[in-house]
Amino acid sequence: MESSTHTERPARSTVATLAALLVIAATGLATGACERRPGAAEDAGGEILIGMYGSLTGDGASFGQSSKEGTELAVEHINAAGGLLGGRMYRLLVEDDQSRPEEASNAVTKLITQDKVIAVLGEVASRRSLAAAPIAQRYQVPMITPSSTNERVTEVGDYIFRVCFIDPFQGEVLAKFAFNDLKARKVAILKDIQQDYSVGLTDSISKHFAALGGQVLPPVSYTSGDADFKAILTQVRSQKPDAVFVTGYYPEAAIITRQARELGLNVPLLGGDGWVGDALKNGREALNNTYISNHYSGDNPDPIVQDFVRTYREKFGRDPDSIAALAYDAVKVLTDAITRANGTEGPKIRDALARTDLPGITGRLKMNAKRNVDKPAVIQEVTYANGEVKFIYRTTINPG
Amino acid sequence: MDTLLQQVINGLSLGAIYALIALGYTMVYGVLRLINFAHGDVYMLGAFAGYFIANALNLDRNPSILGTILVTIGAMGVCAIIGVLIERLAYRPVRHHSRLTSLITAIGVSLLLEYGGQVVFGATPRFFPQMIRSETYSLGGVQITNQNLLIIVVAVVVMFGLEFIVHRTKIGKAMRATSYNLAVAKLMGINTDFIIAFTFALGSALAAAGGVMVALAIPRIDPLMGLMTGLKAFVAAVLGGIGNIPGAMVGGVLIGLMETWISATSYSTYRDAVAFAVLILILLLRPAGIMGTAATEKV
């Protein structure tokens, strides 16, 4: 339909205008609808206000949902058992960061400056924890991240703590499992360059796998939100690896596994704890022959684990994942610290947190000098049958 | 060798997706000289309409070809209505203003659908049900899925179908007349309002079909999915020569091949940048695109 038109403007200027408008349309991506509810300015009385920020919506919605549920359950248990500091109750304030780092720092700023919370819990994704941590540090409000594994998160400052293992260890665990148990000698790695978590984990896997004597092909990059991985997977396939690590988060991992199998790339795929999310199930049958490292296994017969699994299932009607378990542990650690500090001032809680040592659902929670905990990791095999993803316990690998 | 062939297949599959959307862009432009920036978002709405219909029919558990056809037709119907509404409410009131006004309106509609979509559907990505069991055909180390094959076939059929409608039917003649000169077409007794509404209905239905097809192959859908894909399809339409139907196909396939080629190198994350660099180059060197004819534009 290249028929002419009787307008007064030549085509060239219109096309130039279009190019400019295209840029405007593209930047529309960066500005989001942001929702604000009025700050809770009223006097909270004897209640102890704690804040949680997380990705309740967006790409990481499963992370945010699980964290929120784990946190709520812990708060409920503590309040039901008589509260803390002589009968004071927790009140939990939750902020959604829409899976965006800039919203994570906004959420924490609001929780601290408007809501006046005494401690902050969150995030799961390291990139968002890294965005928010400097704010908690500046206001001297302790922050506990339940499940950000990138080692730089707690390096932000002495008010930032975590209750999970870190990626240098997780990478070692995955590398050892691939080399010793799967007998892989040549591996490829797919990394999400937008996520600090994925980049850190990739470095760690490369380092440890090479140290074991294996060959690591140059990592291939993608970005969060990508949906077509066939070009990079075809390239990976041509290098004939024995196993492929996918170090990003579950939404992409689901599609990558599927497209890998569609291309006939049937070697084992491995991922970190970032694979734990409900949308992983969309990998379907392709998920068979994949393995992940994880924080805890719900099959553990220890009563502390089984009590948690049972009460969680009663309240939310589903089995808790490791993200929920870590969120629960984070509240326990905070409660223990407030109790020992016998007060709610930031510096006092901080000092008590640094001396944490208590049993948790995800293992012993003993804070080290870097405000991390040294915990074992489990390797789970992922299976898919009848529309359900199951994580089957394979082995536990201890640090050191 | 099989890697190279596989990459060509990957590029074709991706290119067919862009082509399918670019066809709608180009048709609306051909008739109205309006870049309908909301086209990519209608594609998104098509995928969501398909998602809700497919789940209502419980197709994830019971995949069927008939169900897939029903879902596609349903989504096309929903989007045809949405397309007509968009034209009636947003574009028609500004039709006789300058072209820039229509363009800005189109961007407004696009943003409304994207962020309205986030309010209604939520920002969390959803996964499209697998209405057709995925099958992989293998030929000498080269793999293609039935879903990707379907997209390529649908894109080619749609291209020929559109060519036929525009050049061989009475309504097509009316569309061309409207495109040539709206006022004179009206004087000749053509109901131009109807023709324009029809153009939008057709374009939007095609976008919806594209949305459902793509969601079958790449099952992740979210309210912003139309943004980047829509922009790439726009680049494809400009590359092929905007307003030119076979050009949209050629442009789509070229962009798909190019992206795949970039992804296969170690510069994989520069993929999007390259697509837009191509847009700038075309605008500088050959604004009419590969198959467009610049001369007739400047009557």
Interface residues (C-beta under 8 A of the other chain):
Chain A: M1 E2 S3 S4 T5 H6 T7 R9 P10 A11 R12 T14 V15 A16 T17 L18 A19 L21 L22 I24 A25 A26 G28 L29 G32 A33 T57 G58 D59 A61 Q98 S99 I193 P218 V220 S221 Y222 T223 A227 D228 K230 A231 I232 T234 Q235 R237 S238 P251 A254 I255 R258 R261 E262 L263 G264 A279 N282 R284 G387
Chain B: T3 Q6 Q7 N10 G11 S13 L14 T26 M27 G30 V31 R33 I35 F37 D60 R61 R99 L100 L103 I104 I107 S110 L111 E114 Y115 Q118 V119 G122 A123 T124 P125 F127 Q130 S134 T136 S138 G141 Q143 T145 V166 M175 R176 S179 Y180 N181 I218 P219 R220 L224 M225 L227 M228 L231 F234 V238 G241 G243 N244 I245 E259 T260 W261 S263 A264 S266 S268 T269 F276 L279 I280 L283 P287 A288 G292 T293 A294 T296 E297 K298 V299
